[in-house]
Amino acid sequence: MNLGYVRCASYTPEIKVADVNYNLGEIKKGIDKAKECAVHILSFPELCLTGYTAGDLFYQKTLLLSVKKAIIEIADFTKGKNLLVFIGAPIEKDSLVYNCSVAISDGVILGIVPKSYLPDYDAFNEKRYFSSGDDKISYVNLKEIESEGLIPFSRNIIFADGKNDWLKVGVEICEDLWTAVPPSLYHALNGARIIVNHSASPEFSGRCEVRRNLVKSHSEKAVCAYIYSNAGNGESTTDCVFSGHSMICENGEILNESQPFTSGLIYADIDLEILNYNRSKIFNQKFDIKEKEYFTVGFSLDIEDFASDRVYDKTPFIKKGEEEFLITAQASGLIKRITHVNANTVVLGLSGGLDSTLALIVAVKAMKMLNRPLKDILAITMPCFGTSLRTLDNSIALAKSYGVSLKKVDITKSVKRHLKDIGHSENLHDAAYENAQARERTQVLMDIANMCNGLVIGTGDLSELALGWATYNGDHMSMYAVNGSVPKTLVRHLVNYTANTNKGKLKAVLLDILDTPVSPELIPSEDKKIKQVTEDIVGPYILHDYFLYSMIKKGFSPKKIYYTAVNTFKGEFTDETILKWLKTFVRRFFNQQFKRSCMPDGVKVTEISLSPRTGYKMPSDAVSKLWLDELENL
């Protein structure tokens, strides 16, 4: 079963400059190694058959004839190997020499792509030896060696798999990438999801990072996978050193890269479905660029039974080093609302849990940025039936540690009176019983805010919005929701960051909050201890955040979410556990959309928002049957 994956690789051989036969042997070793590793698409460095630094030897007939023989031998060597191979080589055509990529698969030379831009500065003298390719299609005949027929020759060739519509490959060569308008942008707009780049980029201090950033940004801009194959130490001659620094990148993310001054194979599984999903959103308009004529050359790879073992980030929302940025971004949105409505006070319910803790951290940050006293923050703790001593004590200790205003409003009597008024038994712990408490808390917050010209800050997070784990018109509602795009795993991470950047009583209480089970505390507690644990009811948040990111950001189907989660969380959760909670996620995500359709304002600070204004748009009555049926049929 293939879920849109193709295994791509770069191989840097240990070559000898101008020794074509030796280099041929090293290239064959690379092909064999790629075959052992179940690679489908394999790229080699620029001019690897001869060496990039061959100089005026590129004029020599002896060298060029040896290259033609080697290419034909490589083609024969690929028969039956289920590989699409790209070789860097000098090709003579009409008495001119071109710096080229030669595409080969299953014994056939598919096409030749010449380099577009020839550098002629610093250590580069390519205009001395080579001619630049153009857009027109022409043909190369290798009959000087044996009858091979005519081979397409153009820089505007797309290599397309006849059986896999998304598997289309374009080629550019080294300097092409560094230009203002790289050829690969046109390749991408004409369907190429994978770009191969043969390169011979000399090394010097800082160059690796520049090269890395260029490949990442370009693959993201073109919404493509990028195989960057760089020349290695065998090219290090005279005045230049080459390190073999190669990369495989997907839509701005480096999946694998070689260490500088190493040789050999690196590979990664490219996810064509992710690329197609993102392109369907980004490339859905007509780009105002000069039209180019493109030529499609077919090949065929057997990837249907390829089962990728690719592992994804367990916590995709967490980006290390961005903690202060995220808290400041949340605070900045809050500042705008405070100043716009001229609020005297920020009001929030402080429960002693993670979400309200992060909301308080953000509010404190906002007041400091506004140079306002922290007493302008009014934290209200509202104990009721299920409130534990631990969370109550932590909420009070947290407010005191920050020096904000604190008010305790015990809502027990109010809720009992309400239950009596509507004829509901206190012994029936159903949804009405639980939600009565949540709605009473919201009423208290709203009314107190009205009394002091305050702004009620919502504390609910993105994970709860996705699952609908909020009381409609209870904790679901606020005047501004600072955590609306922050999932639970990231909430925990930011609170942990804040704990580790503080000390004393504040650090101690934050660490204890982190150690407290997540709970809505709406069921009567036993001995004032937490009885209701959220993750026992709806499932582990680390899984739900992974499901959410995979579905919304990556566009994965339920089947693909399941299989990638099995690989990613191997040893942590059983297959059955993952499937159980994925079904829960899909069912709740669809059924609870009505809560998100009228959610309060809240700044978007992560990649995903479920706000109908700035994020995911879905009708409240959309049906989940297709998605759940797919999981039932696994």
C-alpha positions, 0 to 999 in steps of 0.5 A: 500500500502506497499512501503517496510516498516515493523514496528519493536519494542523492549519492556523492561518489568518490570520483577522480577528475577526468577518469571517466571509467573510474567514475563510472564504477563509482556511479554503479556502486551508488546505483546498487546502494540505492537499489538495496535501500529501495530508492525510486529516484536517484540523483548524482552531482554535477558533471560527476562522470568527468568531475566538475573541475576538468577545465579545458579537458572538456574540449577533448574528444577523448573525454566526451566520447568516454562520457557517451560510452559511460552513459550507455553503460549506465543505461544498461546497468539500470535495467530491471532496477525500478529506478529513475536516475539522473547523472551529471555529464558534459554532452556534445551537441552540434559541436558545442558542449553543454553541462547536462543532466541525463535522465535514465530508467530501466535501460532507456536514456529518457532525456537530457536537460542542459544547464540554463545559467552558466556562472563566470565569476570567482572560481567559476569559468563555465562560459569558457567551456559550455553553452547555455541550454534553451527552451526549444526541443531538439535531439541528441543522437548517440549512434556514434557508439551504438544505435540508441535513437534520438534523445530529447534535449531541452531545459523544459522537460518534465519527466512524468510517471505514466502510472502515478499522476503526481510523480513528475520530476524537473531538473535544474543544475547548480547555478540555476537555483541561485538566479533571480528566477530559477528554472525550477519555478517554471517546472513547478508551475508546469506540474513538477513535484520533485526538482533534481539539482546537480551541483558542484558548490565549493565550500568555505566558511558559512556556505553550508548554512547559506546553501541550506537556507536557499534550498529550504526557502526555494522548496517552500516557495515552489511547493516541491521536493528538492533533491540537492546533490553536491560534488564531494572531496574528489573534486577538491583540486587546485584552489577549491574544496568540495564537501559533498553537502547534499540535501533532500527537502520537502516544502521547506523542511529538510528531511535528510542531509549529508554531513560536510566532507562525507560521501555516499547515499542519503535518502528520504521518503517524499510525501507527494500527497502533502505537496499536492494538498498544498498546491491545490490551495496555493497554485489555484490561480493563474500566475502572470508569468511568461508562458513556456512550452514544456515537453513531457517524457514518460517513465514508469516506476513500480511504487504501488506496494512501497510502504514508507516507514517515515516518522513525523514529529510527535509534537508538530506545533512545538517549535523550539526557540519560539516560546517568547515569540509566541507569548509575545504574539498572544500578548500583542493581540490582547493589547490591541483589544484592550486599547481598542475597547479602553478596558480598565481591567483584564478578567479571567477565570483562574482554575489552577489548570494549564489553559488559564495559567497560560492565559494569565502568563499572556495577560501579565506579558501584555500589562508589562508591555503596556506599562500598566500595573499587574493589579489591573488583571483580575483573576477569579477562582470559582470553586464548585462541586469538583474543585480539588484542593490542589487546583484551588491552592495553585490558582491562589498561589499563582495569582499571588506569585504574579501580584495580580488582583484575586477574587474568590467566588464560590459558585456552589450555592448558585449552581445548586439553586439553579439546578433546583429551579430547573428541576434537576437532581444534584445526584444526576451527574449528566451534561446539564449538571456539568454545564450548569457549572461552566455557564455559571462561571462564565456569567460571573466573569461577564458580570464582574467585567461589566462592573469594572469595565473589564475584558473577559479573557477566554482560556480555552485552547485549540485542542479543546476547540477541535474536540468541542471539549467546551460548554457552549456559551460557557467556557466556550465564550469570552470577549477575547480568546488568547489561546484559541490557536494554541493546542494543548501540547503547546500550552504545556510547553509554554507553561513549562518554558515559563517555569524554567525561566523563573524561580522561587514560588512562581516556578514551584507553582507552575511546576505543580500545575504542569504535574496536575492531571488535566481535568474540567473538575465538574464531577464531585471530587472524593476527599477534594481530589481530582476525580475527572481526568480529561485524557481518560475521557477523550484521549491523549492530547498528544495524539489529538494534536497530531491528528489535528495537524495531520488533517488540517495542515497536511491534508492527510486522509484518516487512513494515512493519519492512522498509518503515520501515527502507528509509525510515529508513536511506535512503542508509545501507543498500541495500534488499537489505541491509536485507532480508537482515539482517531475515531473519537477525534474524527467524530467529535471534530465534525459533530462539534463544528457548530461551536467553532462557527461562533467562537470569539475573536482570538489571535492566530499565532500557530499554523492552524486556526479553527476560527471561521474568520481566519482559519478552517471553514466547514459547515456546522452540519457536515457529515463525518461518514466518509471519514469514519467509514475509511477507518472502519475498513482498515 
